[in-house]
Structures are given as C-alpha cells and as structure tokens.
Amino acid sequence: MSNLPTEDATFNLEQILLTMHPLTQWLIRSGVGYNDFTAALKPLFYLQALDELDRIDQKSTVSAISLLSGLHRKDVSALKNTDITHSGIQPEALSVSSRVIGAWLADAWPQCLSMNKNHPQSFDALVKTVSLDVHSKSVLNELIRLGLVLVENDCVILQKNGYYPSQQQQEIRQLLSQNVYSHLMAGMHNLFNENQTSQLEEAIRAEELTSESVQILQQKAVDLWEQYSQELLELASKRCTLDKGKSEANQTFCLGIYQNDK
C-alpha cells in the first residue's frame, strides 16, 4: 500500500502548524487554553467534513463524518442533532478562569474577596463553586496575568474594566481575524480550484539584509501602499455607487498588504 497520502497529510500538517504559532500565542495571551480551543473546533471539523462529503457526492453518515473529521462517533451524533452553520458557530467551553469571573458577576459576589480561605466570601470559596479540581492559587495567578484582578491588602479585587475589553481593542482583533481569514481563503482558492481564475496572493521576501536595508524597504512599501491604496479606494467607492441597489450586488472585494521583518 502506498504511503503517499500519509506523507502528504504529514507535510500539510507541518505547514498548517506554522500558522498556528502566532494563533496559539494569541489564544494563550487571551486566556484561551487547549481544552477551550479543541472544544470549539469540533463543530468546525464536523461542518468541513459535511462540505467535503457533499463535494465528492457521498452520503453524510455518522461513520463517514467521523472518518473524515477524526471526531468520535458520539460527538458526530450529538452535532447531527444540533442546528449549526459555519456562520453560527460559538465556542462551547469556557476555561475555569472564565467561569470563575462569570460566577463572580452572575452570583453578585463582592468586588473585593478575602484571601483568607476561612472567610465565607473568600476567593477560594468562589473558585470552589466552579471547580474542585483546580487550586485557587493557580486561578488567581491566571487572572492576575490577564489583568482581571488585583491583590491589595489581603484582598482579591475584580477589575471590571479589564473583564470588559474596550470596543477599540475588540475592533482591532476583529479586523485582524477578518484580514487573516481573507488571506487564507485566497490561498485556499488557489490551492483547490486549479481550473478557476487565481486570486492575488503573493509576497516579496528578501533575506540576508541589514537593518538599514530593511528600514529603506519598509518606507518604500508604505509609500507605495499609500499611493495605490488611495487609487483603489477611489475606484471601489465609484463601483459601490454604481452597484448600489442591484440584486446581484452580493460580492465582497478585499485587498490587503502586510510587512514582517522576522
């Protein structure tokens, strides 16, 4: 039996894991752990398996979905009984730290909780209402790292401004995810739709440069982007005006640019 499919799968997994390094950093710094992430991925793998079975014109049985997605048959059966779509997927799991904050707010615990475990309204008591499997000190350290609590005078103080991120910060993260999504979709289109017109997905990479050369290239890139982005924006504005109200005006155009020195 040929082992080429296995080698191909291994190669592609290696390439995908490269993109996961910065995404994993984003998750960790945001307080999202492995269990939270994998739980949220289950419906994504389920839906992609459905799409692939539809593409190759095969029945979407529990066995077929499980084989393609790698999900346990029990998970597939549970997902089959839910009404989920690609646009409607929500994370299923919350970390212990997130659930502690949720309980803190939902159950109206005081904003300041005692560090004394014998106190009826202690931080330790709050954690135990959520989980008996995690040490309260570990949860406290995680919440401090995330900027959600402060410890002052033997008191754990909830920082509500830290729990509710600013709208600007949320918009920045949302814009980043949209840009990364568009970039990947362009590349995926080119990989798997060989008979269709390729989408623009290219990069200029120069190595073995001095810091001076990098700075010169950075400035040139900014100058060029300002020049042609303004021209493209003006054209896009004109086309939006022309297409406004047309029933077939349901398409989106996205062109992005990035620069990285590492």
C-alpha positions as CSV (number, residue, x, y, z in Angstrom):
1,M,0.0,0.0,0.0
2,S,1.3,3.4,-0.9
3,N,2.2,5.8,2.0
4,L,2.0,8.9,-0.2
5,P,-1.3,10.1,1.3
6,T,0.1,9.8,4.8
7,E,3.3,11.7,3.8
8,D,1.1,14.4,2.1
9,A,-1.0,14.7,5.2
10,T,2.0,15.0,7.4
11,F,3.6,17.6,5.2
12,N,0.4,19.7,5.1
13,L,0.0,19.4,8.9
14,E,3.6,20.7,9.3
15,Q,2.7,23.8,7.1
16,I,-0.5,24.5,9.0
17,L,1.2,24.2,12.3
18,L,3.5,27.1,11.2
19,T,0.4,29.3,11.0
20,M,-0.7,28.1,14.5
21,H,2.3,29.5,16.3
22,P,1.1,33.1,16.3
23,L,-2.5,32.0,16.7
24,T,-1.6,29.9,19.8
25,Q,0.2,32.9,21.2
26,W,-3.0,35.0,20.7
27,L,-5.0,32.3,22.4
28,I,-2.7,31.9,25.4
29,R,-2.4,35.7,25.9
30,S,-6.2,36.0,25.8
31,G,-6.8,33.2,28.4
32,V,-8.0,30.6,26.0
33,G,-6.4,27.2,26.7
34,Y,-6.1,23.9,24.7
35,N,-9.3,22.4,26.0
36,D,-11.3,25.5,25.2
37,F,-9.9,25.6,21.7
38,T,-10.3,22.0,20.9
39,A,-14.0,22.0,22.1
40,A,-14.7,25.0,19.9
41,L,-13.1,23.2,16.9
42,K,-15.4,20.2,17.0
43,P,-18.3,21.8,15.1
44,L,-15.8,23.3,12.5
45,F,-14.4,19.9,11.7
46,Y,-17.9,18.5,11.6
47,L,-19.1,21.1,9.1
48,Q,-16.0,20.9,6.9
49,A,-16.5,17.1,6.7
50,L,-20.1,17.6,5.6
51,D,-18.9,20.0,2.9
52,E,-16.3,17.6,1.7
53,L,-18.7,14.7,1.6
54,D,-21.1,16.9,-0.4
55,R,-18.3,17.8,-2.8
56,I,-17.4,14.2,-3.5
57,D,-21.1,13.2,-3.6
58,Q,-21.1,10.8,-0.7
59,K,-23.7,10.3,2.0
60,S,-23.1,12.1,5.3
61,T,-23.4,9.1,7.6
62,V,-22.0,9.2,11.1
63,S,-19.2,6.8,10.1
64,A,-18.2,8.8,7.1
65,I,-18.2,12.1,9.0
66,S,-16.2,10.5,11.9
67,L,-13.7,9.1,9.5
68,L,-13.1,12.4,7.7
69,S,-13.1,14.7,10.7
70,G,-11.5,12.4,13.3
71,L,-14.3,13.2,15.7
72,H,-15.7,10.5,17.9
73,R,-18.9,9.0,16.7
74,K,-20.7,10.2,19.9
75,D,-19.6,13.8,19.1
76,V,-20.8,13.4,15.5
77,S,-24.2,12.1,16.6
78,A,-24.6,15.0,19.0
79,L,-23.6,17.5,16.4
80,K,-26.1,16.0,13.9
81,N,-28.9,16.8,16.3
82,T,-28.0,20.5,16.5
83,D,-28.7,23.2,14.0
84,I,-25.3,24.7,13.3
85,T,-23.9,26.6,10.4
86,H,-20.5,28.0,9.5
87,S,-21.7,31.5,10.5
88,G,-23.4,30.4,13.7
89,I,-20.6,28.5,15.5
90,Q,-20.0,29.7,19.1
91,P,-17.3,28.4,21.5
92,E,-18.7,25.5,23.6
93,A,-16.4,25.6,26.5
94,L,-15.1,28.2,28.9
95,S,-11.9,27.9,30.9
96,V,-12.1,27.6,34.7
97,S,-10.8,31.2,35.0
98,S,-13.6,32.5,32.7
99,R,-16.2,30.6,34.6
100,V,-14.9,32.0,37.9
101,I,-15.3,35.5,36.6
102,G,-18.7,34.6,35.3
103,A,-19.8,33.3,38.6
104,W,-18.3,36.3,40.4
105,L,-20.5,38.6,38.3
106,A,-23.6,36.4,38.0
107,D,-23.9,35.5,41.6
108,A,-23.2,39.0,42.9
109,W,-20.1,38.3,44.9
110,P,-18.4,41.4,46.4
111,Q,-15.9,43.1,44.2
112,C,-13.3,42.5,46.9
113,L,-12.9,38.9,48.1
114,S,-10.7,37.9,51.1
115,M,-7.5,35.9,50.6
116,N,-8.4,34.1,53.8
117,K,-9.7,30.7,52.9
118,N,-11.8,30.5,56.1
119,H,-13.7,33.6,55.2
120,P,-17.2,32.8,53.9
121,Q,-16.7,35.3,51.0
122,S,-13.1,34.3,50.1
123,F,-11.6,34.0,46.6
124,D,-11.0,30.3,47.4
125,A,-14.7,29.8,48.2
126,L,-15.7,31.4,44.9
127,V,-13.3,29.1,42.9
128,K,-14.8,26.0,44.7
129,T,-18.3,26.9,43.4
130,V,-16.9,26.5,39.9
131,S,-14.4,23.6,40.2
132,L,-12.9,21.5,42.9
133,D,-10.2,20.2,40.6
134,V,-8.1,23.4,40.3
135,H,-6.2,25.1,43.0
136,S,-7.4,28.6,43.7
137,K,-3.8,30.0,43.7
138,S,-3.4,28.8,40.1
139,V,-6.7,30.5,39.1
140,L,-5.6,33.7,40.9
141,N,-2.2,33.8,39.1
142,E,-4.0,33.4,35.7
143,L,-6.5,36.2,36.5
144,I,-3.7,38.5,37.5
145,R,-1.8,37.7,34.3
146,L,-4.9,38.6,32.3
147,G,-5.3,41.8,34.2
148,L,-8.7,40.8,35.5
149,V,-7.9,41.1,39.2
150,L,-5.6,42.9,41.6
151,V,-4.4,41.8,45.0
152,E,-4.2,44.5,47.7
153,N,-4.2,44.3,51.4
154,D,-5.1,40.6,51.5
155,C,-8.0,41.2,49.1
156,V,-8.6,40.0,45.5
157,I,-10.2,42.9,43.7
158,L,-12.2,42.3,40.4
159,Q,-11.1,44.7,37.7
160,K,-14.4,45.1,35.8
161,N,-12.7,47.3,33.2
162,G,-10.3,44.5,32.5
163,Y,-13.1,42.0,32.1
164,Y,-14.9,44.1,29.6
165,P,-12.4,44.9,26.8
166,S,-12.6,48.2,25.2
167,Q,-14.6,48.5,21.9
168,Q,-11.4,49.7,20.2
169,Q,-9.4,46.6,21.3
170,Q,-12.2,44.3,20.1
171,E,-12.4,46.0,16.7
172,I,-8.6,45.7,16.3
173,R,-8.8,41.9,17.0
174,Q,-11.9,41.5,14.7
175,L,-10.1,43.3,11.9
176,L,-7.1,41.1,12.3
177,S,-9.1,37.9,12.2
178,Q,-11.0,39.2,9.1
179,N,-7.8,40.0,7.3
180,V,-6.1,36.7,8.1
181,Y,-9.3,34.9,7.1
182,S,-9.4,36.7,3.7
183,H,-5.7,36.0,3.1
184,L,-6.1,32.3,3.8
185,M,-9.2,32.0,1.7
186,A,-7.4,33.5,-1.2
187,G,-4.6,30.9,-0.8
188,M,-7.1,28.0,-0.4
189,H,-8.9,29.1,-3.5
190,N,-5.6,28.9,-5.5
191,L,-4.7,25.5,-4.0
192,F,-8.0,23.7,-4.5
193,N,-9.6,25.5,-7.5
194,E,-7.0,25.0,-10.3
195,N,-9.5,25.4,-13.1
196,Q,-10.7,28.8,-11.9
197,T,-9.0,32.2,-12.1
198,S,-6.4,32.6,-9.4
199,Q,-6.8,35.2,-6.7
200,L,-4.0,37.6,-5.9
201,E,-1.9,36.0,-3.1
202,E,1.8,36.8,-3.4
203,A,4.6,38.2,-1.3
204,I,8.1,39.7,-1.8
205,R,10.6,38.1,0.5
206,A,14.2,39.3,0.7
207,E,16.8,37.7,3.1
208,E,20.2,38.5,4.5
209,L,19.6,42.2,4.8
210,T,21.0,44.8,7.2
211,S,18.7,46.9,9.4
212,E,19.3,49.9,7.2
213,S,18.1,48.0,4.1
214,V,15.0,46.8,6.0
215,Q,14.2,50.3,7.0
216,I,14.5,51.5,3.4
217,L,12.3,48.8,2.2
218,Q,9.7,49.5,4.9
219,Q,9.5,53.1,3.9
220,K,9.2,52.3,0.2
221,A,6.4,49.8,1.0
222,V,4.5,52.4,3.0
223,D,4.9,55.0,0.2
224,L,3.7,52.5,-2.5
225,W,0.7,51.4,-0.4
226,E,-0.4,54.9,0.3
227,Q,-0.2,55.6,-3.5
228,Y,-2.1,52.7,-4.9
229,S,-4.5,52.1,-2.0
230,Q,-5.9,55.6,-2.5
231,E,-6.4,55.0,-6.2
232,L,-8.0,51.6,-5.5
233,L,-10.2,53.1,-2.7
234,E,-11.5,55.8,-5.1
235,L,-12.3,53.1,-7.8
236,A,-14.0,50.9,-5.1
237,S,-16.1,53.9,-4.0
238,K,-17.3,54.5,-7.6
239,R,-18.2,50.9,-8.1
240,C,-20.1,50.7,-4.9
241,T,-22.1,53.7,-6.0
242,L,-22.8,52.1,-9.4
243,D,-23.8,48.8,-7.9
244,K,-25.9,50.1,-5.1
245,G,-29.4,48.5,-5.1
246,K,-28.6,45.9,-7.7
247,S,-30.0,42.4,-6.8
248,E,-26.8,40.7,-7.9
249,A,-24.6,43.0,-5.8
250,N,-23.7,40.4,-3.2
251,Q,-20.0,40.1,-3.6
252,T,-17.1,41.4,-1.5
253,F,-13.7,42.6,-2.6
254,C,-10.7,42.6,-0.2
255,L,-7.1,43.5,-0.9
256,G,-4.6,43.6,2.0
257,I,-0.9,44.1,2.5
258,Y,1.4,43.1,5.3
259,Q,5.1,43.5,6.2
260,N,7.1,41.5,8.7
261,D,10.8,41.6,9.5
262,K,11.4,38.3,11.3
